[in-house]
Every structure is written in C-alpha cells, then in structure tokens.
Amino acid sequence: MAEQSKKVILKTNDDNIFEIEQDIVKQFRTLNAMMEEEGFAESSIPLPNIGSSELTPIIDYCRKHSEFRTSDRDRSGDAKAFDEAFVKGFNSDELKGLMLAANYLDFKELLDLLCQGTADRIKNKSVKYVRDFFGINNDYTPEEENALREKHAWAYEGVDADDDE
C-alpha cells in the first residue's frame, strides 16, 4: 500500500480549511517560507489573500499535473489539453482572481499559464474591452482619444469585435 503523504492545513480568507498534501504545498514558494517559520508545522497556515473559490481549482490543477508527472507514459499532450481547458473554464473575473492567488502563492507554473490565458483573451480586442477587462477608467476626453487614435491608427488595425461576458 502506498505511504500516506504528510498533510498541511491551509485556512482561506473565508475560513475554509483545506488539508493538502505537503508535496503540493511545496510548489507554492510563499507557503514554503511560512512552513519554515516556527509554529506553522503544527498549526494551520492562514491565506489572507485567497478564498476557497481560488484555492480549490489551484489544488485540482496541482493534483492533475502530479498525475501527469507520475504517469508511466508521456502525457505532455494530455497536460497541454488539460491546461487549455482549465483556463477556458473560468470567466474573466475568476481568471483574474486565480492570477492574484497564484501570484500570492508564488506558483510560477500556474501564474504563467493564467497570464498567457489572459493575454489570449485580450488579444486583438478593443481599448474599451481591455479597459473593462481590467477595470480601468478612461481618463481621456473624447478629443484626446480621437487624436491618439489618429496618431496611432496602426494600433487599431485588426481589432476583433468585443465579446459580451
């Protein structure tokens, strides 16, 4: 029978408790630093910037990639397909929340994937779409904006119609 992996207890900002395999937690550089501090070995590690709605898919992602790594055959194609489906499974707000959580955890592999997914979503989109996506207020007057559009007309070529989300 396989040996049980040591568990680490994580407490999200919405007071949910997760008992996670230490192998998974080791992927999060922020938590590795916390686990090295005295006292965290026996108690739960608080995650003040992460809710359970972000931590759950991150754990699922880690477990699935762990399966890919421990498989006897090359599963790189399966991992790529999983990653694509993983990113597409979230709306824009969820994707941004996951990016913030992956950044807080210092989980580079997932952060890179989510950033690429965000880049793919805003590729060839209008300025309005990108502003709305990131919650940026337009502080230009209509005259200033038109002048910039004329001056940099090349930047507006090939822009897709905006999607409604």
DSSP file (Angstrom, degrees, kcal/mol; ACC not computed):
  #  RESIDUE AA STRUCTURE BP1 BP2  ACC     N-H-->O    O-->H-N    N-H-->O    O-->H-N    TCO  KAPPA ALPHA  PHI   PSI    X-CA   Y-CA   Z-CA
    1    1 A M              0   0    0      0, 0.0     2,-0.1     0, 0.0     0, 0.0   0.000 360.0 360.0 360.0 142.6    0.0    0.0    0.0
    2    2 A A        -     0   0    0      1,-0.1     2,-0.2     3,-0.0     3,-0.0  -0.366 360.0-108.6 -68.9 143.4    1.3    3.5   -0.8
    3    3 A E        -     0   0    0      1,-0.1     2,-0.2    -2,-0.1    -1,-0.1  -0.502  34.9-111.4 -72.3 137.5    2.6    5.6    2.0
    4    4 A Q        -     0   0    0     -2,-0.2     2,-0.2     1,-0.1    -1,-0.1  -0.508  30.5-125.2 -71.2 133.0    0.4    8.5    3.1
    5    5 A S        -     0   0    0     -2,-0.2     2,-0.1     1,-0.1    -1,-0.1  -0.508  30.9-100.0 -76.5 145.9    1.8   11.9    2.3
    6    6 A K        -     0   0    0     -2,-0.2    16,-3.2    15,-0.1     2,-0.3  -0.419  42.2-135.1 -65.5 141.2    2.2   14.3    5.1
    7    7 A K  E     -A   21   0A   0     14,-0.2     2,-0.4    15,-0.1    14,-0.2  -0.717  12.4-156.6-103.8 150.1   -0.6   16.9    5.2
    8    8 A V  E     -A   20   0A   0     12,-3.3    12,-3.2    -2,-0.3     2,-0.5  -0.976  16.9-134.4-122.0 138.4   -0.5   20.7    5.6
    9    9 A I  E     -A   19   0A   0     -2,-0.4    36,-3.0    34,-0.4     2,-0.4  -0.833  21.4-171.4 -98.9 125.2   -3.6   22.6    6.8
   10   10 A L  E     -Ab  18  45A   0      8,-3.1     8,-2.8    -2,-0.5     2,-0.5  -0.932   8.6-157.4-115.6 138.9   -4.4   25.8    5.0
   11   11 A K  E     -Ab  17  46A   0     34,-2.7    36,-3.1    -2,-0.4     6,-0.2  -0.963  13.5-148.7-119.9 117.0   -7.1   28.3    6.1
   12   12 A T  E >   - b   0  47A   0      4,-2.4     3,-1.7    -2,-0.5    39,-0.2  -0.209  31.3-101.4 -78.0 170.3   -8.6   30.6    3.4
   13   13 A N  T 3  S+     0   0    0     37,-2.9    38,-0.2    34,-0.6    -1,-0.1   0.641 123.3  58.0 -69.8 -13.0   -9.8   34.1    4.0
   14   14 A D  T 3  S-     0   0    0     36,-0.3    -1,-0.3     2,-0.1    37,-0.1   0.069 122.0-107.0-102.0  23.5  -13.4   32.8    4.0
   15   15 A D  S <  S+     0   0    0     -3,-1.7     2,-0.4     1,-0.2    -2,-0.1   0.695  70.6 144.3  63.7  26.3  -12.5   30.5    6.9
   16   16 A N        -     0   0    0      2,-0.0    -4,-2.4     0, 0.0     2,-0.4  -0.762  41.5-139.1 -92.4 143.9  -12.5   27.2    5.0
   17   17 A I  E     -A   11   0A   0     -2,-0.4     2,-0.4    -6,-0.2    -6,-0.2  -0.869  16.3-170.3-106.3 132.7   -9.9   24.6    6.0
   18   18 A F  E     -A   10   0A   0     -8,-2.8    -8,-3.1    -2,-0.4     2,-0.7  -0.988  13.1-154.3-123.4 129.1   -8.0   22.6    3.4
   19   19 A E  E     -A    9   0A   0     -2,-0.4     2,-0.3   -10,-0.2   -10,-0.2  -0.909  28.5-178.3-102.0 109.2   -5.9   19.6    4.3
   20   20 A I  E     -A    8   0A   0    -12,-3.2   -12,-3.3    -2,-0.7     2,-0.1  -0.826  32.5-102.4-116.4 145.4   -3.4   19.4    1.4
   21   21 A E  E >>  -A    7   0A   0     -2,-0.3     4,-1.9   -14,-0.2     3,-0.8  -0.385  29.3-128.1 -61.8 139.2   -0.5   17.0    0.7
   22   22 A Q  H 3> S+     0   0    0    -16,-3.2     4,-2.0     1,-0.3    -1,-0.1   0.826 107.4  63.9 -61.4 -31.6    2.8   18.5    1.5
   23   23 A D  H 34 S+     0   0    0    -17,-0.3     4,-0.3     1,-0.2    -1,-0.3   0.864 105.8  44.6 -60.3 -36.1    4.1   17.7   -2.0
   24   24 A I  H X4 S+     0   0    0     -3,-0.8     3,-1.8     1,-0.2     4,-0.3   0.929 110.6  52.8 -72.7 -45.8    1.5   20.1   -3.4
   25   25 A V  H >< S+     0   0    0     -4,-1.9     3,-1.8     1,-0.3     7,-0.2   0.809  97.2  67.9 -61.6 -29.8    2.2   22.8   -0.9
   26   26 A K  T 3< S+     0   0    0     -4,-2.0    -1,-0.3     1,-0.3    -2,-0.2   0.710  89.2  65.6 -64.0 -19.1    5.9   22.6   -1.7
   27   27 A Q  T <  S+     0   0    0     -3,-1.8     2,-0.9    -4,-0.3    -1,-0.3   0.681  87.2  78.2 -74.4 -17.0    5.1   24.0   -5.2
   28   28 A F    <>  -     0   0    0     -3,-1.8     4,-1.9    -4,-0.3     3,-0.4  -0.820  66.2-165.2 -97.6 104.6    4.0   27.3   -3.5
   29   29 A R  H  > S+     0   0    0     77,-1.2     4,-1.6    -2,-0.9    77,-0.2   0.832  86.4  57.0 -62.5 -33.4    7.1   29.2   -2.7
   30   30 A T  H  > S+     0   0    0     75,-2.0     4,-1.6     1,-0.2    -1,-0.2   0.917 109.3  45.5 -62.5 -42.9    5.3   31.6   -0.3
   31   31 A L  H  > S+     0   0    0     74,-0.5     4,-2.9    -3,-0.4    -2,-0.2   0.821 105.2  60.8 -73.4 -30.5    4.0   28.7    1.8
   32   32 A N  H  X S+     0   0    0     -4,-1.9     4,-1.3    -7,-0.2    -1,-0.2   0.924 106.1  47.9 -59.4 -42.5    7.4   27.1    1.9
   33   33 A A  H  X S+     0   0    0     -4,-1.6     4,-0.7     1,-0.2    -2,-0.2   0.904 112.6  48.7 -64.3 -40.9    8.7   30.2    3.6
   34   34 A M  H >< S+     0   0    0     -4,-1.6     3,-0.9     1,-0.2     6,-0.3   0.895 107.5  54.6 -65.8 -39.6    5.8   30.1    6.0
   35   35 A M  H 3< S+     0   0    0     -4,-2.9    -1,-0.2     1,-0.3    -2,-0.2   0.797 102.4  58.3 -66.3 -27.1    6.3   26.4    6.8
   36   36 A E  H 3< S+     0   0    0     -4,-1.3    -1,-0.3    -5,-0.2    -2,-0.2   0.740  88.2  93.6 -73.8 -21.8    9.9   27.1    7.7
   37   37 A E  S X< S-     0   0    0     -3,-0.9     3,-1.3    -4,-0.7     4,-0.4  -0.445  92.4 -98.5 -70.6 145.2    8.8   29.6   10.4
   38   38 A E  T 3  S+     0   0    0      1,-0.2    -1,-0.1     2,-0.1    -2,-0.1  -0.385 104.2  24.9 -64.6 136.1    8.4   28.1   13.8
   39   39 A G  T 3> S+     0   0    0     -4,-0.1     4,-0.8    -2,-0.1     3,-0.4   0.051  95.6  89.4 101.9 -25.1    4.9   27.2   14.8
   40   40 A F  T <4 S+     0   0    0     -3,-1.3    -2,-0.1    -6,-0.3    -5,-0.1   0.702  74.1  70.9 -79.2 -17.1    3.4   26.7   11.4
   41   41 A A  T  4 S+     0   0    0     -4,-0.4    -1,-0.2     1,-0.2    -3,-0.1   0.856 109.0  32.5 -65.9 -33.3    4.3   23.0   11.3
   42   42 A E  T  4 S+     0   0    0     -3,-0.4    -1,-0.2     2,-0.1     2,-0.2   0.614 120.0  49.7 -99.9 -13.9    1.7   22.2   13.9
   43   43 A S  S  < S-     0   0    0     -4,-0.8   -34,-0.4     1,-0.1     2,-0.2  -0.589  92.7 -80.6-118.5-179.8   -1.0   24.7   13.1
   44   44 A S        -     0   0    0     -2,-0.2   -34,-0.2   -36,-0.1    -1,-0.1  -0.487  37.3-125.5 -80.4 152.4   -2.8   25.9   10.0
   45   45 A I  E     -b   10   0A   0    -36,-3.0   -34,-2.7    -2,-0.2     2,-0.2  -0.877  25.8-134.3 -97.3 120.5   -1.3   28.3    7.6
   46   46 A P  E     -b   11   0A   0      0, 0.0   -34,-0.2     0, 0.0     3,-0.1  -0.526  12.9-162.6 -76.6 140.8   -3.6   31.3    7.1
   47   47 A L  E >   +b   12   0A   0    -36,-3.1     3,-1.5    -2,-0.2   -34,-0.6  -0.757  13.5 174.1-119.1  81.6   -4.1   32.5    3.5
   48   48 A P  T 3  S+     0   0    0      0, 0.0    -1,-0.1     0, 0.0   -36,-0.1   0.687  78.6  45.3 -66.3 -18.2   -5.5   36.1    4.0
   49   49 A N  T 3  S+     0   0    0     -3,-0.1     2,-0.4    52,-0.1    55,-0.1   0.310 103.6  72.1-107.0   8.0   -5.5   36.9    0.2
   50   50 A I    <   -     0   0    0     -3,-1.5   -37,-2.9   -39,-0.1   -36,-0.3  -0.984  59.5-160.2-132.1 129.9   -7.0   33.6   -1.1
   51   51 A G    >>  -     0   0    0     -2,-0.4     4,-2.4   -39,-0.2     3,-1.1  -0.536  37.4-105.1 -96.8 169.4  -10.6   32.4   -0.8
   52   52 A S  H 3> S+     0   0    0      1,-0.3     4,-2.2     2,-0.2    -1,-0.1   0.794 117.9  65.5 -65.9 -27.1  -11.7   28.8   -1.2
   53   53 A S  H 34 S+     0   0    0      1,-0.2    -1,-0.3     2,-0.2    45,-0.1   0.763 111.9  35.1 -67.9 -22.9  -13.1   29.6   -4.7
   54   54 A E  H <> S+     0   0    0     -3,-1.1     4,-1.5     2,-0.1    -2,-0.2   0.823 116.7  52.0 -92.4 -40.5   -9.5   30.2   -5.8
   55   55 A L  H  X S+     0   0    0     -4,-2.4     4,-2.5     1,-0.2     5,-0.2   0.876 101.5  61.0 -68.1 -37.2   -7.7   27.6   -3.8
   56   56 A T  H  X S+     0   0    0     -4,-2.2     4,-2.3     1,-0.2    -1,-0.2   0.943 108.3  40.7 -58.2 -52.6  -10.0   24.7   -4.9
   57   57 A P  H  > S+     0   0    0      0, 0.0     4,-2.5     0, 0.0    -1,-0.2   0.849 113.1  55.9 -67.6 -29.5   -9.1   24.9   -8.6
   58   58 A I  H  X S+     0   0    0     -4,-1.5     4,-2.2     2,-0.2    -2,-0.2   0.921 109.6  45.8 -65.0 -42.1   -5.4   25.6   -7.8
   59   59 A I  H  X S+     0   0    0     -4,-2.5     4,-2.6     2,-0.2     5,-0.2   0.914 112.0  51.5 -65.6 -42.6   -5.3   22.3   -5.8
   60   60 A D  H  X S+     0   0    0     -4,-2.3     4,-2.4    -5,-0.2    -2,-0.2   0.912 109.5  50.9 -59.3 -42.5   -7.2   20.5   -8.6
   61   61 A Y  H  X S+     0   0    0     -4,-2.5     4,-2.4     1,-0.2    -2,-0.2   0.930 111.4  47.7 -59.3 -47.5   -4.6   21.8  -11.1
   62   62 A C  H  X S+     0   0    0     -4,-2.2     4,-2.0     1,-0.2    -2,-0.2   0.908 111.9  49.0 -62.9 -43.4   -1.7   20.6   -8.9
   63   63 A R  H  X S+     0   0    0     -4,-2.6     4,-1.9     2,-0.2    -1,-0.2   0.913 111.6  48.9 -65.2 -42.0   -3.2   17.2   -8.4
   64   64 A K  H  X S+     0   0    0     -4,-2.4     4,-2.0     1,-0.2    -2,-0.2   0.924 112.3  47.8 -64.8 -43.7   -3.8   16.7  -12.1
   65   65 A H  H  X S+     0   0    0     -4,-2.4     4,-2.1     1,-0.2    -1,-0.2   0.822 107.4  57.0 -67.8 -29.3   -0.3   17.8  -13.0
   66   66 A S  H  X S+     0   0    0     -4,-2.0     4,-1.8    -5,-0.2    -1,-0.2   0.899 106.0  50.6 -64.8 -39.9    1.1   15.5  -10.3
   67   67 A E  H  X S+     0   0    0     -4,-1.9     4,-0.6     1,-0.2    -2,-0.2   0.912 109.0  51.4 -61.6 -43.0   -0.8   12.6  -12.1
   68   68 A F  H >< S+     0   0    0     -4,-2.0     3,-0.6     1,-0.2     7,-0.3   0.903 111.0  48.0 -61.7 -41.0    0.8   13.7  -15.4
   69   69 A R  H 3< S+     0   0    0     -4,-2.1    -1,-0.2     1,-0.2    -2,-0.2   0.826 113.3  46.5 -70.4 -32.1    4.3   13.7  -13.9
   70   70 A T  H 3< S+     0   0    0     -4,-1.8    -1,-0.2    -5,-0.1    -2,-0.2   0.443  87.4 114.2 -92.5   1.1    3.9   10.3  -12.2
   71   71 A S    <<  -     0   0    0     -4,-0.6     4,-0.1    -3,-0.6    -3,-0.0  -0.373  69.0-132.5 -71.2 150.6    2.5    8.5  -15.3
   72   72 A D  S    S+     0   0    0      2,-0.1     2,-0.2    -2,-0.1    -1,-0.1   0.729  87.6  53.3 -74.1 -23.0    4.5    5.8  -17.0
   73   73 A R  S    S-     0   0    0     -5,-0.0     2,-0.5     1,-0.0    -2,-0.1  -0.700 102.7 -83.9-113.5 165.8    3.9    7.2  -20.4
   74   74 A D        +     0   0    0     -2,-0.2     3,-0.2     1,-0.1     4,-0.1  -0.535  45.4 171.5 -68.8 118.2    4.5   10.7  -21.9
   75   75 A R     >  +     0   0    0     -2,-0.5     4,-2.7    -7,-0.3     5,-0.2   0.066  38.0 117.7-116.4  22.4    1.4   12.7  -21.1
   76   76 A S  H  > S+     0   0    0      1,-0.2     4,-2.3     2,-0.2     5,-0.2   0.868  78.6  51.0 -61.3 -35.8    2.6   16.1  -22.3
   77   77 A G  H  > S+     0   0    0      2,-0.2     4,-2.2     1,-0.2    -1,-0.2   0.903 110.9  48.4 -65.7 -40.4   -0.2   16.3  -24.8
   78   78 A D  H  > S+     0   0    0      2,-0.2     4,-2.6     1,-0.2    -2,-0.2   0.899 111.1  50.6 -64.5 -41.0   -2.7   15.5  -22.1
   79   79 A A  H  X S+     0   0    0     -4,-2.7     4,-2.7     2,-0.2    -2,-0.2   0.911 110.0  49.7 -64.4 -42.4   -1.2   18.1  -19.9
   80   80 A K  H  X S+     0   0    0     -4,-2.3     4,-2.3     2,-0.2    -1,-0.2   0.919 112.5  46.9 -62.9 -44.0   -1.4   20.8  -22.6
   81   81 A A  H  X S+     0   0    0     -4,-2.2     4,-2.3     2,-0.2    -2,-0.2   0.906 112.5  50.4 -64.5 -41.2   -5.1   19.9  -23.4
   82   82 A F  H  X S+     0   0    0     -4,-2.6     4,-2.8     1,-0.2    -2,-0.2   0.932 109.6  50.7 -61.5 -45.4   -5.9   20.0  -19.6
   83   83 A D  H  X S+     0   0    0     -4,-2.7     4,-2.3     2,-0.2     5,-0.2   0.909 110.4  49.0 -59.5 -44.3   -4.2   23.4  -19.3
   84   84 A E  H  X S+     0   0    0     -4,-2.3     4,-2.1     1,-0.2    -1,-0.2   0.930 114.8  44.0 -62.2 -45.8   -6.2   24.9  -22.2
   85   85 A A  H  X S+     0   0    0     -4,-2.3     4,-1.2     2,-0.2    -2,-0.2   0.874 110.4  57.1 -66.4 -37.0   -9.5   23.5  -20.8
   86   86 A F  H  < S+     0   0    0     -4,-2.8     3,-0.5    -5,-0.2    -2,-0.2   0.943 110.8  41.5 -58.8 -50.7   -8.5   24.7  -17.3
   87   87 A V  H >< S+     0   0    0     -4,-2.3     3,-1.4     1,-0.2    -1,-0.2   0.902 113.4  52.8 -66.6 -41.5   -8.1   28.3  -18.4
   88   88 A K  H 3< S+     0   0    0     -4,-2.1    -1,-0.2     1,-0.3    -2,-0.2   0.696  95.3  72.6 -68.6 -17.6  -11.1   28.4  -20.7
   89   89 A G  T 3< S+     0   0    0     -4,-1.2     2,-0.4    -3,-0.5    -1,-0.3   0.452  89.3  72.5 -77.7   0.4  -13.3   27.1  -17.8
   90   90 A F  S <  S-     0   0    0     -3,-1.4     2,-0.1    -4,-0.1     0, 0.0  -0.904  75.5-130.0-119.8 144.1  -13.2   30.4  -16.0
   91   91 A N     >  -     0   0    0     -2,-0.4     4,-2.6     1,-0.1     5,-0.2  -0.301  43.8 -92.2 -77.5 175.4  -14.8   33.7  -16.7
   92   92 A S  H  > S+     0   0    0      1,-0.2     4,-2.3     2,-0.2     5,-0.2   0.883 125.2  48.7 -60.5 -42.8  -12.7   36.9  -16.7
   93   93 A D  H  > S+     0   0    0      2,-0.2     4,-2.2     1,-0.2    -1,-0.2   0.913 113.0  47.6 -65.8 -41.8  -13.3   37.7  -13.0
   94   94 A E  H  > S+     0   0    0      2,-0.2     4,-2.5     1,-0.2    -2,-0.2   0.909 110.9  52.3 -64.1 -41.2  -12.5   34.2  -11.9
   95   95 A L  H  X S+     0   0    0     -4,-2.6     4,-2.2     1,-0.2    -2,-0.2   0.909 109.9  48.0 -61.7 -42.9   -9.3   34.2  -14.1
   96   96 A K  H  X S+     0   0    0     -4,-2.3     4,-2.2     2,-0.2    -1,-0.2   0.894 111.1  51.3 -65.8 -39.4   -8.1   37.4  -12.5
   97   97 A G  H  X S+     0   0    0     -4,-2.2     4,-2.1     1,-0.2    -2,-0.2   0.902 110.0  49.2 -63.5 -40.8   -8.8   36.1   -9.0
   98   98 A L  H  X S+     0   0    0     -4,-2.5     4,-3.0     2,-0.2     5,-0.2   0.885 108.9  53.2 -65.5 -38.4   -6.8   32.9   -9.8
   99   99 A M  H  X S+     0   0    0     -4,-2.2     4,-2.4     2,-0.2    -2,-0.2   0.927 109.5  48.0 -62.1 -43.8   -3.9   35.0  -11.1
  100  100 A L  H  X S+     0   0    0     -4,-2.2     4,-2.5     2,-0.2    -1,-0.2   0.905 113.7  47.5 -62.9 -40.7   -3.8   37.0   -7.9
  101  101 A A  H  X S+     0   0    0     -4,-2.1     4,-2.6     2,-0.2    -2,-0.2   0.925 112.2  48.3 -66.9 -44.6   -3.9   33.8   -5.9
  102  102 A A  H  X>S+     0   0    0     -4,-3.0     5,-2.5     1,-0.2     4,-0.7   0.877 112.6  50.0 -63.5 -36.8   -1.2   32.2   -7.9
  103  103 A N  H ><5S+     0   0    0     -4,-2.4     3,-0.6    -5,-0.2    -2,-0.2   0.930 110.4  49.1 -65.8 -45.2    0.9   35.3   -7.6
  104  104 A Y  H 3<5S+     0   0    0     -4,-2.5    -2,-0.2     1,-0.3    -1,-0.2   0.903 114.0  45.8 -60.5 -41.5    0.4   35.4   -3.8
  105  105 A L  H 3<5S-     0   0    0     -4,-2.6   -75,-2.0    -5,-0.1   -74,-0.5   0.627 107.9-129.5 -75.0 -12.5    1.4   31.8   -3.6
  106  106 A D  T <<5 +     0   0    0     -4,-0.7   -77,-1.2    -3,-0.6     2,-0.9   0.947  49.7 159.7  57.7  51.1    4.4   32.4   -5.9
  107  107 A F     >< -     0   0    0     -5,-2.5     4,-2.5   -79,-0.2     3,-0.3  -0.784  16.1-178.0-105.2  84.9    3.3   29.5   -8.0
  108  108 A K  H  > S+     0   0    0     -2,-0.9     4,-2.9     1,-0.2     5,-0.3   0.845  73.0  57.3 -59.0 -43.5    5.1   30.4  -11.2
  109  109 A E  H  > S+     0   0    0      1,-0.2     4,-1.6     2,-0.2    -1,-0.2   0.929 115.1  37.0 -56.6 -48.7    3.9   27.5  -13.4
  110  110 A L  H  > S+     0   0    0     -3,-0.3     4,-2.7     2,-0.2     5,-0.2   0.891 114.4  55.6 -72.8 -39.3    0.3   28.3  -12.9
  111  111 A L  H  X S+     0   0    0     -4,-2.5     4,-2.6     1,-0.2     5,-0.2   0.917 107.7  49.7 -60.0 -43.1    0.8   32.1  -12.9
  112  112 A D  H  X S+     0   0    0     -4,-2.9     4,-2.2     2,-0.2    -1,-0.2   0.914 111.6  49.0 -60.5 -43.1    2.5   31.8  -16.3
  113  113 A L  H  X S+     0   0    0     -4,-1.6     4,-2.2    -5,-0.3    -2,-0.2   0.925 113.4  45.8 -62.3 -45.7   -0.4   29.7  -17.7
  114  114 A L  H  X S+     0   0    0     -4,-2.7     4,-2.2     2,-0.2    -2,-0.2   0.875 111.5  51.5 -68.2 -37.7   -3.0   32.2  -16.3
  115  115 A C  H  X S+     0   0    0     -4,-2.6     4,-2.7    -5,-0.2    -1,-0.2   0.909 110.6  48.9 -64.6 -41.3   -1.2   35.2  -17.7
  116  116 A Q  H  X S+     0   0    0     -4,-2.2     4,-2.5    -5,-0.2    -2,-0.2   0.903 110.1  51.9 -64.4 -39.6   -1.0   33.6  -21.1
  117  117 A G  H  X S+     0   0    0     -4,-2.2     4,-1.6     2,-0.2    -2,-0.2   0.887 110.7  48.0 -62.5 -38.6   -4.7   32.8  -20.9
  118  118 A T  H  X S+     0   0    0     -4,-2.2     4,-1.8     2,-0.2    -2,-0.2   0.924 110.5  51.1 -66.7 -44.5   -5.4   36.5  -20.1
  119  119 A A  H  X S+     0   0    0     -4,-2.7     4,-1.0     1,-0.2    -2,-0.2   0.900 109.2  51.5 -59.4 -41.0   -3.2   37.6  -22.9
  120  120 A D  H  < S+     0   0    0     -4,-2.5    -1,-0.2     1,-0.2     3,-0.2   0.867 108.4  52.6 -63.9 -35.9   -5.1   35.3  -25.3
  121  121 A R  H  < S+     0   0    0     -4,-1.6    -1,-0.2     1,-0.2    -2,-0.2   0.843 115.4  38.3 -70.1 -33.2   -8.4   36.8  -24.1
  122  122 A I  H >< S+     0   0    0     -4,-1.8     3,-1.8    -5,-0.1    -1,-0.2   0.490  85.4 123.9 -98.3  -2.3   -7.4   40.4  -24.7
  123  123 A K  T 3< S-     0   0    0     -4,-1.0    37,-0.1     1,-0.3     3,-0.1  -0.374  87.4  -0.7 -61.1 131.3   -5.5   39.7  -28.0
  124  124 A N  T 3  S+     0   0    0      1,-0.2    36,-4.3    -2,-0.1    -1,-0.3   0.706 101.6 137.4  61.7  23.9   -6.9   41.9  -30.8
  125  125 A K    <   -     0   0    0     -3,-1.8    -1,-0.2    34,-0.2    36,-0.1  -0.607  57.7 -97.1 -96.3 161.0   -9.6   43.4  -28.6
  126  126 A S     >  -     0   0    0     34,-0.3     4,-2.2    -2,-0.2     5,-0.2  -0.216  30.4-110.6 -70.9 163.4  -10.6   47.0  -28.5
  127  127 A V  H  > S+     0   0    0      1,-0.2     4,-2.7     2,-0.2     5,-0.2   0.895 120.6  54.4 -60.5 -40.2   -9.3   49.5  -26.0
  128  128 A K  H  > S+     0   0    0      1,-0.2     4,-2.7     2,-0.2    -1,-0.2   0.913 107.2  49.9 -61.2 -43.1  -12.7   49.6  -24.4
  129  129 A Y  H  > S+     0   0    0      2,-0.2     4,-2.8     1,-0.2    -1,-0.2   0.931 112.4  46.6 -61.2 -46.1  -12.7   45.8  -24.0
  130  130 A V  H  X S+     0   0    0     -4,-2.2     4,-2.2     2,-0.2    -2,-0.2   0.901 112.2  50.9 -65.7 -41.0   -9.3   45.8  -22.3
  131  131 A R  H  X>S+     0   0    0     -4,-2.7     5,-2.8     1,-0.2     4,-1.0   0.940 113.6  44.8 -59.8 -46.6  -10.3   48.7  -20.1
  132  132 A D  H  <5S+     0   0    0     -4,-2.7     3,-0.4     3,-0.2    -2,-0.2   0.902 110.3  55.3 -64.1 -41.0  -13.4   46.9  -19.0
  133  133 A F  H  <5S+     0   0    0     -4,-2.8    -1,-0.2     1,-0.2    -2,-0.2   0.907 119.4  31.5 -58.8 -44.2  -11.5   43.6  -18.5
  134  134 A F  H  <5S-     0   0    0     -4,-2.2    -1,-0.2    -5,-0.1    -2,-0.2   0.432 110.7-116.0 -97.0   0.0   -9.0   45.2  -16.1
  135  135 A G  T  <5 +     0   0    0     -4,-1.0     2,-0.5    -3,-0.4    -3,-0.2   0.886  56.5 161.1  69.8  38.9  -11.4   47.8  -14.6
  136  136 A I      < -     0   0    0     -5,-2.8     2,-0.2    -6,-0.2    -1,-0.2  -0.817  34.8-133.5 -97.8 128.4   -9.5   50.8  -15.9
  137  137 A N        -     0   0    0     -2,-0.5     2,-0.8     1,-0.1    -5,-0.0  -0.566  18.8-121.2 -78.4 142.2  -11.3   54.1  -16.1
  138  138 A N        +     0   0    0     -2,-0.2    -1,-0.1     1,-0.1   -10,-0.0  -0.755  32.4 175.7 -83.6 112.8  -11.0   56.1  -19.3
  139  139 A D        +     0   0    0     -2,-0.8     2,-0.3     2,-0.1    -1,-0.1   0.244  46.2 102.1-104.3  13.6   -9.5   59.5  -18.2
  140  140 A Y  S    S-     0   0    0      2,-0.0    -2,-0.0     4,-0.0     0, 0.0  -0.710  72.0-124.0 -92.2 146.6   -9.2   60.9  -21.8
  141  141 A T     >  -     0   0    0     -2,-0.3     4,-2.6     1,-0.1     5,-0.2  -0.488  33.0-106.7 -75.8 159.9  -11.6   63.4  -23.2
  142  142 A P  H  > S+     0   0    0      0, 0.0     4,-2.3     0, 0.0     5,-0.2   0.871 122.6  52.4 -57.3 -35.4  -13.2   62.3  -26.5
  143  143 A E  H  > S+     0   0    0      2,-0.2     4,-2.1     1,-0.2     5,-0.1   0.919 110.0  47.0 -67.1 -42.9  -11.0   64.8  -28.3
  144  144 A E  H  > S+     0   0    0      2,-0.2     4,-2.1     1,-0.2    -1,-0.2   0.904 112.9  49.7 -64.4 -41.0   -7.8   63.4  -26.7
  145  145 A E  H  X S+     0   0    0     -4,-2.6     4,-2.4     1,-0.2    -2,-0.2   0.915 110.5  49.2 -66.0 -42.4   -8.8   59.9  -27.5
  146  146 A N  H  X S+     0   0    0     -4,-2.3     4,-2.2    -5,-0.2    -1,-0.2   0.888 109.8  52.4 -63.7 -38.7   -9.6   60.7  -31.1
  147  147 A A  H  X S+     0   0    0     -4,-2.1     4,-2.4     2,-0.2    -1,-0.2   0.909 110.9  47.2 -63.5 -42.2   -6.3   62.4  -31.5
  148  148 A L  H  X S+     0   0    0     -4,-2.1     4,-2.4     2,-0.2    -2,-0.2   0.890 110.2  52.9 -66.2 -39.3   -4.4   59.4  -30.2
  149  149 A R  H  < S+     0   0    0     -4,-2.4    -2,-0.2     1,-0.2    -1,-0.2   0.896 112.3  45.0 -63.4 -39.5   -6.4   57.1  -32.4
  150  150 A E  H >< S+     0   0    0     -4,-2.2     3,-0.9     1,-0.2    -2,-0.2   0.916 114.4  48.1 -69.4 -42.6   -5.5   59.2  -35.5
  151  151 A K  H 3< S+     0   0    0     -4,-2.4    -2,-0.2     1,-0.3     3,-0.2   0.860 124.5  30.8 -66.6 -36.2   -1.8   59.4  -34.4
  152  152 A H  T >< S+     0   0    0     -4,-2.4     3,-1.6    -5,-0.2     4,-0.4  -0.311  72.7 144.7-118.8  46.9   -1.5   55.7  -33.7
  153  153 A A  G X   +     0   0    0     -3,-0.9     3,-1.8     1,-0.3     4,-0.3   0.816  65.7  67.0 -57.3 -33.2   -4.0   54.3  -36.3
  154  154 A W  G >  S+     0   0    0      1,-0.3     3,-1.1    -3,-0.2    -1,-0.3   0.803  92.2  62.0 -58.7 -29.3   -1.8   51.2  -36.9
  155  155 A A  G <  S+     0   0    0     -3,-1.6    -1,-0.3     1,-0.2    -2,-0.2   0.663 101.6  51.7 -73.3 -14.6   -2.6   50.1  -33.3
  156  156 A Y  G X  S+     0   0    0     -3,-1.8     3,-0.9    -4,-0.4     2,-0.3   0.362  82.9 111.9-104.5   4.1   -6.3   49.8  -34.1
  157  157 A E  T <  S+     0   0    0     -3,-1.1   -33,-0.1    -4,-0.3    -3,-0.0  -0.583  81.4  14.3 -78.1 139.2   -6.0   47.6  -37.2
  158  158 A G  T 3  S+     0   0    0     -2,-0.3     2,-0.4     1,-0.2    -1,-0.2   0.713  82.2 159.8  74.5  21.7   -7.3   44.1  -36.9
  159  159 A V    <   -     0   0    0     -3,-0.9    -1,-0.2     1,-0.1   -34,-0.2  -0.648  35.0-130.8 -80.5 129.8   -9.2   44.6  -33.7
  160  160 A D        -     0   0    0    -36,-4.3   -34,-0.3    -2,-0.4     2,-0.1  -0.298  29.6 -91.7 -72.8 159.7  -11.9   42.0  -33.1
  161  161 A A        -     0   0    0      1,-0.1    -1,-0.1   -36,-0.1     2,-0.1  -0.470  54.4 -97.5 -66.4 145.5  -15.5   42.9  -32.2
  162  162 A D        -     0   0    0     -2,-0.1     2,-0.3    -3,-0.1    -1,-0.1  -0.415  33.4-135.6 -69.3 139.2  -15.9   42.9  -28.4
  163  163 A D        -     0   0    0     -2,-0.1     2,-0.5    -3,-0.1    -1,-0.1  -0.708  14.8-127.7 -89.0 145.1  -17.3   39.8  -26.8
  164  164 A D              0   0    0     -2,-0.3    -1,-0.0     1,-0.1     0, 0.0  -0.820 360.0 360.0 -90.1 132.1  -20.0   40.2  -24.2
  165  165 A E              0   0    0     -2,-0.5    -1,-0.1   -74,-0.0   -73,-0.1   0.379 360.0 360.0-116.1 360.0  -19.2   38.4  -20.9
